[in-house]
Amino acid sequence: MSQASDPEGQWLLTDPVRYPESATPRVRTKRAFVLLLLTLVLPGSAQIVAGDRGLGRRALLVTFAVWLAVLAAIVIAVTNRTALVSAVTHQWWSLALIIVLLVLAVSWAILFLNTLRIIRPPLLERSMRPVVAGSLVALMVVTSGSLAYGAYLLNVSRGTFGSIFQAGPAFDPVDGRYNFLLMGGDAGEDRTGRRPDSISVISVDASSGATVTFSIPRNFQNAPFTEDSPLWQIYPDGYNCGDECIINSLYPIVAQDHADLYPESDDPGAEAMMDAAGGILGIEVQAYILVDMEGFSQVIDAMGGITIDAGGWVPITAAEIPGTNPIRHYPPSGWIAPGVQTLDGYHALWYARSREFVTDYHRIARQQCVQQAMIAQLDPATVLTRFEDLASAGADIVETDIPLDQLGSFVDLALKAKNHETRRLTIGPPDFGTAADNFVTYPVFEEIHQRVQQTLAETTGAEPAADAPVPAELQAATAVSVFKPAEPTIVPAQVTAPEITEEYLQQLATIGDVATLSTLLDNNGECSPA
């Protein structure tokens, strides 16, 4: 016991942190929770004060290195977020990060187990042993479990990104914007090939993320092609063979009969649609994203549904009546009511695709609304809590030629876009002509190109041209309001109309009163994200 006679040795033997035998039960319990807290906040410090100091020093070096790395990541996120996102989405950098996270998860778990050994549970009161053990397990789940789950999510994302995006060179913005063709493909059993019934060009400002959506009706005709398109060989005057040459038929025609015109493309039909969309709008379309509409509902369900404010009733179309020409359907199998609605995948799909009793332009407006709702509601919390479902659904239904190495910059651009309200322009009614004047059959491309450029300029914050003419209708309205007294308002007599209910609409559909239904449903293109 010579060591005990040494004042310093006596202190060491009686130190309750390193030698708990000499401590009271209350101090031993307090010591146990302090050591757990040290391992949680500063991994390695518990070993320094009460255990293997060599292990503690090595663990502290790793802890400080991780803190520096996290601090550097925060600085990069503030100064160059694109670089950070690119690193996380890059195939090899993300693999390295996965390995680091797994090593840290295992190491932290080992430190907690070593801390349990230092605590020496047999010295604790019997009633406190399960409390300390439960606390240890909970802390291991929070720390090592979170790191392991982060590695798992990264691995899921690597697989998803690798299956959706392609290897290839990055492309630069055109006139300061990236232009993507977004198509909703429909390849049902009763259809020949895939037809993109939803066609939009998403134009995003490369610096601010300000976005414009240009919607092209599926029945658009006489589409020209960009000057460098190989389709000039087949359609020198544009896609103008009459009613058979509506824009959504171009995809299967090229895929089946003219795939040799795009020998380096994995999807010649999509390339042809890019050329046509670029010719219609007068801009260069650089990449495409094709979403399988039959699988679209999976993404909505993975998000937990979307919430919209619907303006009018929307029918869920029933099966076709055999032998009818033109095609007719049985009465709707259901209805989506107006007002604020949270739609699951099935109902969101029908809300976006239904056009019974109304026109394609009503459907286009609803499709734009659904797109905006998805963008608005796909927040970080939704992505993190439903990431695996979203990734699985995306890998099954999305096809694109966006290069994988450029994914990081586009993810960052998408985050910027959420700070702006998306502007919309339909290349047809109500923005161009009316349903009665057949603008989409005989489009005026000079007018389209002018409106597109004007919309893009307004979106990027450019001042409108000083000599822009004031429409004659506005001049007349202004003159009347300034120089003439207001006419008295005549309030028409109130007519009691039947209450619009699902039962009433279904009755009209059953008796075939299409005219009344068309009038009552004329507002079902009105919609906004809720």
Stockholm file with secondary structure:
# STOCKHOLM 1.0

chainA/1-530         MSQASDPEGQWLLTDPVRYPESATPRVRTKRAFVLLLLTLVLPGSAQIVAGDRGLGRRALLVTFAVWLAVLAAIVIAVTNRTALVSAVTHQWWSLALIIVLLVLAVSWAILFLNTLRIIRPPLLERSMRPVVAGSLVALMVVTSGSLAYGAYLLNVSRGTFGSIFQAGPAFDPVDGRYNFLLMGGDAGEDRTGRRPDSISVISVDASSGATVTFSIPRNFQNAPFTEDSPLWQIYPDGYNCGDECIINSLYPIVAQDHADLYPESDDPGAEAMMDAAGGILGIEVQAYILVDMEGFSQVIDAMGGITIDAGGWVPITAAEIPGTNPIRHYPPSGWIAPGVQTLDGYHALWYARSREFVTDYHRIARQQCVQQAMIAQLDPATVLTRFEDLASAGADIVETDIPLDQLGSFVDLALKAKNHETRRLTIGPPDFGTAADNFVTYPVFEEIHQRVQQTLAETTGAEPAADAPVPAELQAATAVSVFKPAEPTIVPAQVTAPEITEEYLQQLATIGDVATLSTLLDNNGECSPA
#=GR chainA/1-530 SS CHHHHSHHHHHHHHCTTTCGGGSCHHHHHHHHHHHHHHHHHSTTHHHHHHSCHHHHHHHHHHHHHHHHHHHHHHHHHHHCHHHHHHHHHSHHHHHHHHHHHHHHHHHHHHHHHHHHHHHCGGGSCTTTHHHHHHHHHHHHIIIIIHHHHHHHHHHHHHHHHHHHSBCCCCCCCBTTEEEEEEEEEECCTTSSSCEEEEEEEEEEETTTCCEEEEEECTTCCSBCCCTTCGGGGTCTTCBCSSGGGCGGGHHHHHHHHCGGGSTTCSCHHHHHHHHHHHHHHTSCCCEEEEEEHHHHHHHHHHHTCEEEEECSCEEECCCBCTTCSSCCBCSCSEEECSEEEEECHHHHHHHHHCCTTSCHHHHHHHHHHHHHHHHHHCCHHHHHHTHHHHHHHHHHHEEECCBGGGHHHHHHHHHHHTTSCCEEEESSTTTSSCTTTTTTTSCCHHHHHHHHHHHHHHHTTCCCCTTCCCCHHHHHHHHHHHHSCCCCCCCCCCCCCCCCCHHHHHHHHHHTCHHHHHHHTTTTTCEEEC
#=GC SS_cons         CHHHHSHHHHHHHHCTTTCGGGSCHHHHHHHHHHHHHHHHHSTTHHHHHHSCHHHHHHHHHHHHHHHHHHHHHHHHHHHCHHHHHHHHHSHHHHHHHHHHHHHHHHHHHHHHHHHHHHHCGGGSCTTTHHHHHHHHHHHHIIIIIHHHHHHHHHHHHHHHHHHHSBCCCCCCCBTTEEEEEEEEEECCTTSSSCEEEEEEEEEEETTTCCEEEEEECTTCCSBCCCTTCGGGGTCTTCBCSSGGGCGGGHHHHHHHHCGGGSTTCSCHHHHHHHHHHHHHHTSCCCEEEEEEHHHHHHHHHHHTCEEEEECSCEEECCCBCTTCSSCCBCSCSEEECSEEEEECHHHHHHHHHCCTTSCHHHHHHHHHHHHHHHHHHCCHHHHHHTHHHHHHHHHHHEEECCBGGGHHHHHHHHHHHTTSCCEEEESSTTTSSCTTTTTTTSCCHHHHHHHHHHHHHHHTTCCCCTTCCCCHHHHHHHHHHHHSCCCCCCCCCCCCCCCCCHHHHHHHHHHTCHHHHHHHTTTTTCEEEC
//
